[in-house]
C-alpha cells in the first residue's frame, strides 16, 4: 500500500484543519498524532514535516468518536 504523505500546508487543506492546529496535534506538542506513524520529521532540522493523511484521518475519527460517547449531565 502506498502512503499519501503531504507537507504541512497541503495536509492541512486535505484534512480541513489549520496548519497551526495540525502542528499542535503532534505528540511532541501534547497532541494525539504520533511521530513516525502519523507524521514524519525530515532528515534535517529545516526539512518539512510529512503527514500521512490517511493515518491522520483515522486518528481524527477515533478522537471524534471518543468525544461523542461522553455524556454530559445537566447541572441542577
HULINWO-V921073 format. One line per field, one symbol per residue. phi: phi as a letter, one per 30 degrees, with the letter a starting at -180 (. if undefined). psi: psi as a letter, one per 30 degrees, with the letter a starting at -180 (. if undefined). A space follows every 10 residues. Layout:
phi: ???
psi: ???
This chain:
phi: .cdccbdedd dddddibddd deddddddci ccccdibcbb dddbecdddc cddddddddd dddddddddd cccddd
psi: kkkjklleee eeeefhllee eeeffkefgg afkkkgeflk llflegkkkk kjfeeeeeee eeeeeeeffk kkkkk.
